[in-house]
Amino acid sequence: MAERRLWDIQVQNTKSLKEDRPHGSASFRCAFYQAEQDENYFLVKHHWHDEIELLHFKKGNFHMEINMESYEIKEECFFFVNPGELHYITAAKPCEEDAVVFNPNVLSFDSYDTMQSQVIQPLINGNLWLPRCIEASHKVFHDIYVEYDRIEHAFRVMEEYRENAGQKNVSVSVSQMLIKASLLRILALLTGEGLLTRQESGINHQVESIKKVLTYIRENYRERIYIRDLAGLINVNEQYFCRFFKRAIGRTPMEYVNEIRIRRAAEMAVNTDYLIMDICLECGFNNLGNFLREFKKYTGTTPRLYKKENRNSFTGEIKK
């Protein structure tokens, strides 16, 4: 089991919005993440992955965006993110959230029975999608909750076994079987209620365009970035691009660029011995005054004070 970190602020993977961190082990592509945030601001960056993500929003007010659609979450519920979907989460108050992230191949069987051919294989191929949200009032919520709780418990047991070098591997195998069984039961519940939807073959070009632009920004935030260059990536004019980007991300292109730069600067201020001017230049700012203004805008303080306050407890948090 792993604690969900504020990965976006640290900009650990600047090469792509596709999350390349492994979920689970090579033999069992499934992981459980847990987050409890009691201060200020919780943020998981825009990203996508090949795995299915089942999120359990327990407590707090969350804002979630999936493929350019926004959701305000104020009550306990489950959310499903399908493979390849661009998503982003924020919460501005004390909150509790956790998630199971798994490769759909985890559900697969060698025997090509009806379940494999009509449900699991289409899910793996991206031709079948899970529902967006199961609210607490939905009749299958309780049954899904029971299975989800079993998954969490199995991960805890598995973690205890792994921390005990003397335990036999068979105990880990049993936990993995229980996790797989509960995932299959959740899939069966959704299938029984007709909550899975067939997907037309084709690409959501707007989402792919946003992925392309955000990836370019993360790769090139150290350099000068012009609106004309971003617009040129998706072959539209600058005026249209700015409206399109603001509608999709909720910020102007340059606001987003500066946010990425300041996230990197905040990490460098805490985790390196670079001088403030060096951080300024390394993060794509050519003017120290502008850098200091932007840093204070996003963090509420100066780089020097931020370094002093967070040197021994950096979590990547940026105050809003």
C-alpha positions as CSV (number, residue, x, y, z in Angstrom):
1,M,0.0,0.0,0.0
2,A,1.3,3.4,-0.9
3,E,0.6,7.0,0.3
4,R,-0.7,9.1,-2.5
5,R,1.7,12.1,-2.9
6,L,1.2,15.4,-4.5
7,W,3.1,14.2,-7.5
8,D,2.3,17.0,-9.8
9,I,4.1,19.7,-7.8
10,Q,7.4,17.7,-7.9
11,V,7.1,17.3,-11.7
12,Q,8.9,14.0,-11.4
13,N,8.0,13.0,-14.9
14,T,8.4,16.0,-17.2
15,K,8.7,13.9,-20.4
16,S,5.0,13.0,-20.7
17,L,1.6,13.4,-19.2
18,K,1.4,9.6,-19.4
19,E,2.2,8.3,-15.9
20,D,5.1,5.9,-16.2
21,R,5.4,4.9,-12.6
22,P,4.6,1.2,-12.1
23,H,1.4,0.3,-10.3
24,G,1.9,-2.9,-8.3
25,S,4.6,-5.4,-9.2
26,A,5.6,-7.0,-12.5
27,S,3.5,-10.1,-11.7
28,F,0.5,-8.3,-10.2
29,R,-0.3,-4.9,-11.8
30,C,-2.5,-3.6,-9.1
31,A,-1.8,-1.0,-6.3
32,F,-3.7,0.8,-3.6
33,Y,-3.1,4.5,-2.8
34,Q,-4.3,6.4,0.2
35,A,-4.4,10.2,0.8
36,E,-5.4,12.2,3.8
37,Q,-4.8,15.9,3.6
38,D,-5.6,18.1,6.6
39,E,-4.1,21.4,5.4
40,N,-4.8,23.9,2.7
41,Y,-4.6,22.1,-0.7
42,F,-4.6,18.7,-2.3
43,L,-3.7,18.3,-5.9
44,V,-3.1,15.5,-8.4
45,K,-1.8,16.7,-11.7
46,H,-3.3,16.3,-15.2
47,H,-2.1,12.9,-16.3
48,W,-3.3,9.7,-17.9
49,H,-2.4,6.0,-17.7
50,D,-3.2,2.7,-19.3
51,E,-4.7,1.3,-16.0
52,I,-8.2,1.6,-14.7
53,E,-8.5,3.7,-11.6
54,L,-11.3,3.2,-9.0
55,L,-11.3,6.2,-6.6
56,H,-13.1,6.3,-3.3
57,F,-13.9,9.9,-2.2
58,K,-14.6,9.6,1.5
59,K,-14.7,13.1,2.9
60,G,-14.2,16.6,1.7
61,N,-15.0,18.8,-1.3
62,F,-13.2,17.7,-4.5
63,H,-13.0,19.1,-8.0
64,M,-12.3,16.5,-10.6
65,E,-11.8,16.8,-14.3
66,I,-11.9,13.9,-16.7
67,N,-11.4,14.4,-20.5
68,M,-12.3,18.1,-20.1
69,E,-15.5,17.4,-18.2
70,S,-15.7,18.8,-14.6
71,Y,-17.2,17.2,-11.6
72,E,-17.9,18.7,-8.1
73,I,-17.8,16.0,-5.5
74,K,-19.2,16.8,-2.1
75,E,-20.6,13.4,-0.9
76,E,-19.0,10.0,-0.5
77,C,-18.9,8.2,-3.8
78,F,-16.9,6.0,-6.2
79,F,-15.4,7.3,-9.4
80,F,-14.0,5.3,-12.3
81,V,-11.3,6.5,-14.6
82,N,-10.9,4.4,-17.8
83,P,-7.6,3.8,-19.5
84,G,-6.2,6.8,-21.4
85,E,-8.5,9.3,-19.8
86,L,-6.9,12.6,-18.9
87,H,-7.7,13.5,-15.3
88,Y,-7.0,15.9,-12.5
89,I,-8.1,16.3,-8.9
90,T,-8.1,19.1,-6.4
91,A,-9.5,19.6,-2.9
92,A,-9.2,22.8,-0.9
93,K,-10.4,21.5,2.5
94,P,-9.4,18.6,4.8
95,C,-10.2,15.5,2.8
96,E,-9.9,11.7,2.6
97,E,-9.5,9.9,-0.7
98,D,-8.0,6.6,-1.8
99,A,-7.8,4.6,-5.0
100,V,-7.2,1.2,-6.5
101,V,-5.2,1.4,-9.8
102,F,-5.0,-1.8,-11.8
103,N,-4.2,-3.0,-15.3
104,P,-7.4,-4.6,-16.8
105,N,-5.3,-7.6,-17.7
106,V,-5.3,-8.5,-14.0
107,L,-8.9,-9.6,-14.5
108,S,-8.1,-11.8,-17.5
109,F,-8.4,-15.6,-17.7
110,D,-6.7,-18.1,-20.1
111,S,-10.1,-19.8,-20.7
112,Y,-12.0,-17.8,-23.3
113,D,-15.4,-18.2,-21.8
114,T,-18.4,-15.8,-22.2
115,M,-17.2,-13.5,-19.4
116,Q,-13.8,-13.2,-21.0
117,S,-15.1,-12.6,-24.6
118,Q,-18.0,-10.3,-23.8
119,V,-16.8,-8.3,-20.8
120,I,-13.1,-8.7,-19.9
121,Q,-11.6,-8.7,-23.3
122,P,-13.6,-5.7,-24.5
123,L,-12.6,-3.9,-21.3
124,I,-8.9,-4.6,-22.1
125,N,-9.3,-3.5,-25.7
126,G,-10.9,-0.2,-24.7
127,N,-14.3,-1.1,-26.3
128,L,-16.1,-1.3,-23.0
129,W,-16.0,1.4,-20.4
130,L,-16.9,1.5,-16.7
131,P,-19.4,4.0,-15.4
132,R,-18.2,7.5,-14.3
133,C,-19.7,7.6,-10.8
134,I,-21.5,5.5,-8.3
135,E,-23.1,7.7,-5.6
136,A,-23.9,6.5,-2.1
137,S,-27.6,6.5,-3.0
138,H,-27.1,4.0,-5.9
139,K,-28.4,0.5,-5.1
140,V,-25.0,-1.1,-5.8
141,F,-23.0,1.3,-3.8
142,H,-23.1,-0.8,-0.6
143,D,-22.0,-4.0,-2.4
144,I,-19.2,-2.2,-4.2
145,Y,-18.1,-0.6,-0.8
146,V,-17.9,-4.1,0.7
147,E,-15.7,-5.4,-2.1
148,Y,-13.6,-2.2,-2.0
149,D,-13.1,-2.6,1.7
150,R,-12.0,-6.2,1.2
151,I,-9.4,-5.0,-1.4
152,E,-8.0,-2.4,1.0
153,H,-7.8,-5.1,3.8
154,A,-6.0,-7.5,1.5
155,F,-3.4,-4.9,0.5
156,R,-2.8,-4.2,4.2
157,V,-2.3,-7.9,4.9
158,M,0.0,-8.2,1.9
159,E,2.1,-5.3,3.0
160,E,2.4,-6.8,6.5
161,Y,3.6,-10.1,5.0
162,R,6.1,-8.3,2.8
163,E,7.6,-6.4,5.7
164,N,8.0,-9.8,7.5
165,A,10.9,-11.5,5.7
166,G,10.0,-14.8,7.4
167,Q,6.5,-15.1,5.9
168,K,5.9,-17.4,3.0
169,N,5.1,-16.1,-0.5
170,V,1.9,-18.1,-0.5
171,S,0.4,-15.5,1.9
172,V,1.0,-12.8,-0.7
173,S,-0.6,-15.0,-3.4
174,V,-3.7,-15.5,-1.2
175,S,-4.0,-11.7,-0.8
176,Q,-3.7,-11.2,-4.6
177,M,-6.4,-13.8,-5.2
178,L,-8.7,-12.0,-2.8
179,I,-8.0,-8.7,-4.5
180,K,-8.7,-10.1,-8.0
181,A,-11.9,-11.8,-6.7
182,S,-13.2,-8.5,-5.3
183,L,-12.4,-6.6,-8.5
184,L,-14.3,-9.3,-10.5
185,R,-17.2,-9.0,-8.1
186,I,-17.3,-5.2,-8.6
187,L,-17.2,-5.8,-12.4
188,A,-20.0,-8.3,-12.1
189,L,-22.1,-5.9,-10.1
190,L,-21.7,-3.2,-12.7
191,T,-22.4,-5.6,-15.5
192,G,-25.5,-6.9,-13.8
193,E,-26.9,-3.4,-13.5
194,G,-26.1,-2.6,-17.1
195,L,-23.7,0.1,-16.1
196,L,-20.9,-0.7,-18.7
197,T,-21.0,1.2,-21.9
198,R,-19.8,0.2,-25.4
199,Q,-17.4,2.7,-26.9
200,E,-17.3,3.7,-30.6
201,S,-14.0,3.2,-32.2
202,G,-12.3,6.5,-32.7
203,I,-10.2,9.2,-31.0
204,N,-11.3,12.1,-28.9
205,H,-9.3,14.7,-30.8
206,Q,-9.9,17.5,-28.3
207,V,-8.5,15.4,-25.5
208,E,-5.6,14.2,-27.6
209,S,-4.9,17.9,-28.5
210,I,-4.8,18.9,-24.8
211,K,-2.5,16.0,-24.0
212,K,-0.1,17.1,-26.7
213,V,0.0,20.7,-25.5
214,L,0.4,19.9,-21.8
215,T,3.1,17.3,-22.6
216,Y,5.0,20.0,-24.7
217,I,4.8,22.5,-21.8
218,R,6.2,19.9,-19.3
219,E,9.0,19.1,-21.7
220,N,9.9,22.7,-22.5
221,Y,9.0,24.7,-19.4
222,R,12.7,25.8,-19.0
223,E,12.6,27.5,-22.4
224,R,10.7,30.5,-23.8
225,I,7.2,29.3,-24.7
226,Y,5.0,31.4,-27.0
227,I,1.3,31.1,-27.6
228,R,1.9,30.8,-31.4
229,D,4.0,27.7,-30.8
230,L,1.4,26.0,-28.6
231,A,-1.3,26.9,-31.1
232,G,0.8,25.5,-33.9
233,L,1.1,22.1,-32.2
234,I,-2.6,21.5,-32.9
235,N,-2.9,23.6,-36.0
236,V,-5.3,26.3,-34.8
237,N,-5.0,30.1,-34.6
238,E,-3.8,31.8,-31.3
239,Q,-7.2,33.3,-30.4
240,Y,-9.0,30.0,-30.8
241,F,-6.3,28.2,-28.9
242,C,-6.5,30.4,-25.9
243,R,-10.2,29.9,-25.6
244,F,-9.9,26.2,-26.1
245,F,-7.1,25.9,-23.5
246,K,-9.0,28.0,-20.9
247,R,-12.1,26.0,-21.4
248,A,-10.2,22.6,-21.1
249,I,-7.8,23.4,-18.2
250,G,-9.5,26.3,-16.4
251,R,-6.5,28.6,-16.7
252,T,-4.9,30.6,-19.5
253,P,-1.9,28.9,-21.3
254,M,0.7,31.2,-19.6
255,E,-0.9,30.8,-16.2
256,Y,-0.5,27.0,-16.6
257,V,3.1,27.5,-17.8
258,N,4.0,29.6,-14.8
259,E,2.3,27.2,-12.5
260,I,4.5,24.3,-13.8
261,R,7.6,26.5,-13.5
262,I,6.8,27.5,-9.9
263,R,6.1,23.9,-8.9
264,R,9.6,23.0,-10.1
265,A,11.1,26.1,-8.4
266,A,9.4,25.1,-5.1
267,E,10.9,21.6,-5.3
268,M,14.3,23.0,-6.2
269,A,14.2,25.5,-3.3
270,V,13.7,22.7,-0.8
271,N,15.7,19.9,-2.3
272,T,18.8,21.6,-3.7
273,D,21.4,24.2,-2.7
274,Y,20.8,26.3,-5.8
275,L,20.9,30.1,-5.4
276,I,17.6,31.8,-5.9
277,M,18.8,33.4,-9.2
278,D,19.9,30.0,-10.4
279,I,16.5,28.5,-9.6
280,C,14.9,31.4,-11.5
281,L,16.8,30.7,-14.7
282,E,16.6,26.9,-14.4
283,C,12.8,27.1,-14.3
284,G,12.4,29.3,-17.3
285,F,12.2,32.8,-15.8
286,N,14.5,35.4,-17.3
287,N,13.6,38.1,-14.9
288,L,14.1,37.8,-11.1
289,G,11.4,40.3,-10.2
290,N,8.8,38.4,-12.3
291,F,9.9,35.1,-10.8
292,L,9.6,36.4,-7.2
293,R,6.1,37.8,-8.0
294,E,4.9,34.5,-9.5
295,F,6.5,32.5,-6.7
296,K,4.6,34.5,-4.0
297,K,1.4,34.4,-6.1
298,Y,1.4,30.6,-5.9
299,T,3.0,29.9,-2.6
300,G,2.2,33.0,-0.5
301,T,5.8,33.6,0.4
302,T,9.3,34.1,-1.0
303,P,11.6,31.3,-2.2
304,R,14.0,31.9,0.7
305,L,11.2,31.6,3.4
306,Y,9.6,28.7,1.6
307,K,12.9,26.9,1.7
308,K,13.3,27.6,5.4
309,E,9.8,26.5,6.2
310,N,9.7,23.3,4.2
311,R,13.3,22.1,4.2
312,N,12.6,19.1,6.3
313,S,9.0,18.4,5.4
314,F,8.6,18.9,1.7
315,T,5.4,17.4,0.3
316,G,5.1,19.5,-2.8
317,E,2.2,21.6,-1.5
318,I,1.4,24.9,-3.1
319,K,-1.0,27.1,-1.3
320,K,-3.9,28.6,-3.2
